[in-house]
Amino acid sequence: MNNSNLDIKAVIKSYTKHWKWFVLSVIVAFLLAFAYLRYTIPKYNASAKIQIIEDKGASSELSVLQDLDVFSGGKTRIEDEIEILKSRSNLTQVVKKLKLNVRYFVIGNIRDSELYGVDFPFNINFISADSIVNKSRHQFFIDLNSDTSFEYSEQEDAPFKKYDFGSKIQTNIGDIILVPNTKLLKSYKNKRLKVIVQPIPKVAAGYRQKINVSPAAEFSNIINISLTDPIQKRAIDVIDELILTNNANAVADKKAIADRTTKFINDRITEIYSNLSSVDQTAESFKASRGIADLGSQSNVNFTQSAANEKQLQEANIQLNIANSMKDLINDKEGYDYIPTNVGLSDPGIANAAQRYNELIAQRNRLLESSNEKNPVIVKLDQQLEGLKRGMQSSLNNVTNNLDLQVNSLSKQLSQINSRIYAAPSNERALRDISRQQQTTESLYLYLLQKREESQITFASAAPKSKIVDSAYGSNLPISPKSTIIFMAAIIFGLLVPFSIIYVNDLLDDKVHNKLDLEKVTEDIPVIVEVPKLDKKDNRLVKKDDRSVLAESLRILRTNLNYIQRSHNSSANNIIFITSSVPGEGKTFISSNLAAIYANTGKKVLLIGADIRNPKLYDFFSSGDVEPGNKVKPRRSTKDGLTEYLVNSNLKIQDITIPAQVNENSIDIIFSGKIPPNPTELLMNERMEELFKNVSELYDYVIVDTAPLMVVTDTLLISEHASQILYVVKAGATELKVLDFPLKLKEEGKLKGLSFVVNNVKQSNLGYGGKYGYGYGKTVKKWWKFS
C-alpha cells in the first residue's frame, strides 16, 4: 500500500514540478480562446411552432379507403407538410420578398460586420430584369467619403472610381443605381462596404439546408421550425415569412380548385338549363294540343307502383350523366390542370382521386415557379398524375358501365309495370315520358345549383393549412461560440498539451534523472549521493567554508563513504576509484571535488589521474573551471606523471607527486602524464600495485580518477586495488540499460565495494527532499529584500 502511494506521489510530482509550463500553457490557451471569441462571428437561433389544421372538407365516406391507402383521407400527413414547407419554391419566394440575395458588409481590420434590415446606408436599384438579376452573381466595394458621392470598385485592391448617388453604374449584371439613405449615411462615412449579389436559387438552397423542420412529437400535429443565422432578426424574419408564404400558397391552391369546380358547374348548368326549357316547352305543347289537364285519377295504382321505380331510375340517370360528363372532361383533358371536385358523384374513390390529383397539380405548379419540367421531382409528380388520371378513367368506366346496367335493369322493370297499364291512353304515356324527362333535368339543374353555391362558399372560406402557435422568437445569447465551453476547453487544452508532452517524454525517456530512478535498477547496491547540476556562474571546485548545494552534496558523499569504509574489514580501505560508463559523465569533476572536500577536514589526500588514455585531471585544475586561487602551482616544470612512473623504474612517488593549493588546504596530485602507446600493458605493470600499496600508507585518502568502464578495460585491470569504487552516472544522459554492465560485473565479482553517484541532477529532480536539505542553514537574502 505504501509503495503504491509512493508511486502515485512520484507520478504526481513528475507533473507538478513543471507547474510553470502548465500555467503558461493555460494562459496561452486562454488568450487564444479570447481571440477566437473576439473575432469569430456568433450565430443565433430562432424558432417557431405551427399547428397543421386537418382538412375536413373531404368526403367522410373516404375513410373506408384509408386502411387500403388507395387515396389520402381528410387528415393531412405531417411528413408531406414538412416537405412542402421546406420546398424550394417556398424558400425562393421568401428570399425574393426579404431580398436575401443582396448582402451588405462593413469591412473591418480582421472581421467584416454584416448589415441587415434598415441599417443599409444605401439601397440598390437594378435596371435589368428580375429574371437576369435573380440568377446572377456580383460583388463590389463602396467607399462612402461624401454625402453626395461614393467610390466604386469590383476589386478591393483595384483603383476606385468616383460616382454620384443616382448615377448609373455599368456592371456584369446590368446597370445599377445607388440610392442613399441620408439618415444613416453619416454613420458609415469614411468606411468601406462590400456588397454581394448572389443567385436566388443558390441562396434558397442554402436556407433549405440550414432550416430545421420537425414534428414536436410522433403523433402530434405541431411542427417546430428553427434556423441558425449570424443575424438573429434575419432568422426570425425568414421563419415568419416562410410560414406566411406556405399558408398563402395553400389558400391559393384551395381557391384555384374551387374556381375550377365552379367553372365546370356553370358550364353544366348552362347546358342543362337549355334542356330543361326545351322539355318544359314540349310538355306545354303536348298538353295544349291534346287538351290534357289532370290524368292522376286514371291509373293511381299503377302509377304508385312505378313511382318508386322511376325515382331510382332518375337517380341512376343523374349519376350516369355526371359520370359521363366527368369522363368526357378527363378524356379530353390535355396537359395538367385542375379538375372539378365535389360535383355530386356518389362514388367516393373518384372524388378522393380527384382531390389528390388537384393537390399534386398545386404542388407541381409551385415547383415550376423555380424549376422546369425536367426536374426529377416534377417528372415524378407527372408520373403520379398520369397514374391518378388512368385510375380515374378506369374508375369512371366501371361506374358508367355499372350505371348503364342499373338503368337498363330499372328500365326493364318499368316496362313491365307499364305493360300492365298498356291500356291507358297514349296521351298519358306520352305525357309521363315528357314529365319524367322534365323531372330528371330539373333535379339535375337544382343539384348543380346547390353544388355551385357550395363551391363558392369553399372559395370564399379558403383557410390556411397551419395555425401559428408561437411566432418566431430567439434568445439574445448566441448558440455558438459558447464562451463558457470555449474557456473550459481552453483550460483542458492548456493542461492537456504540457501533460501530453511530459507523458510522452516520460514514456520514451530511458535516462537516469535522480537517485530514485537509479535505485529502482541497482536495488541492494547503494546510491550514496546526488550531486546537483550547477549553473554557469557556480564554482566547479568547492571552497573550505562553502555552503552551496554542491558542497553539501559532497559532504553527504564524504559522510556516506566514511560509513562504508568503517564497515569494511580490509586493512587498506582508503583507496577510492572514481569511474563511469562513458566519458563526459563527470568522474573527473567528482574526483577533484571529493579530494577537495576531504582536504577541507585536514586530511592528507592524494589525487591520482589513472585515465592515461584521455587524461582530464590537469585540464580541470588549470582551466577556468576553478578559481585562480585553486589552480595547480607545480613546484617544478617537469610533467612526469603516472605513465612515466610505470615506465621508468628510477622514478619515485615523490618525483611524480605535485602539491596543489586548493582553498587554504593542500592536496597532492599525480597526473597521468604522457599518453602511452600500450596503456593496457602499462597498467598491468607490477609498479602499479607497488604504487597503490605505498600511497595507501602515506595518505589518509587516495582518490583515483580512472578510465570509463564501457570504453576500455583499464579500470578492471586495477580494480582489485580499490577499497571503494564510485560509479558516476550523469542525470539526463546515462541510459538505464547501460547500468546492466556494471551490475553484471558486480554480480561476477569483478567490481568490489561498488557504489553509485548520480551527477548533474536538476534541483527539481532531487530525491528524498534533497533540494530542501542541501544548503540547510544557509542564509539566503530574498530578492524582494534587496535595496
Salt bridges, closest charged atoms under 4 A:
ASP69 OD1 - ARG77 NH2 2.76
GLU81 OE2 - LYS465 NZ 3.32
ASP112 OD2 - LYS194 NZ 3.80
GLU114 OE2 - ARG103 NE 2.78
GLU114 OE2 - ARG234 NH1 2.60
ASP143 OD1 - ARG192 NE 2.77
GLU154 OE2 - HIS138 NE2 3.72
GLU156 OE2 - ARG192 NH1 3.92
ASP229 OD1 - LYS210 NZ 3.38
ASP229 OD2 - ARG234 NH2 2.87
ASP237 OD2 - LYS233 NZ 3.10
GLU241 OE2 - LYS97 NZ 3.42
ASP253 OD2 - ARG366 NH1 2.15
GLU271 OE1 - ARG268 NH1 2.62
GLU310 OE2 - ARG432 NH2 2.61
GLU310 OE2 - ARG436 NH2 3.28
GLU359 OE1 - ARG356 NH1 3.44
GLU373 OE2 - ARG364 NH2 3.52
ASP382 OD1 - ARG364 NE 2.51
ASP433 OD1 - ARG436 NH1 2.82
GLU454 OE1 - LYS451 NZ 3.25
ASP509 OD2 - HIS513 NE2 2.09
ASP510 OD1 - LYS511 NZ 3.36
GLU552 OE2 - ARG547 NE 3.52
GLU552 OE2 - ARG555 NH1 3.10
ASP611 OD2 - LYS587 NZ 3.25
GLU627 OE2 - LYS543 NZ 3.19
GLU664 OE1 - LYS544 NZ 3.89
ASP705 OD1 - LYS587 NZ 3.14
ASP714 OD2 - ARG613 NE 2.69
GLU720 OE2 - HIS721 NE2 3.88
GLU735 OE1 - LYS737 NZ 3.71
GLU748 OE1 - LYS750 NZ 3.37
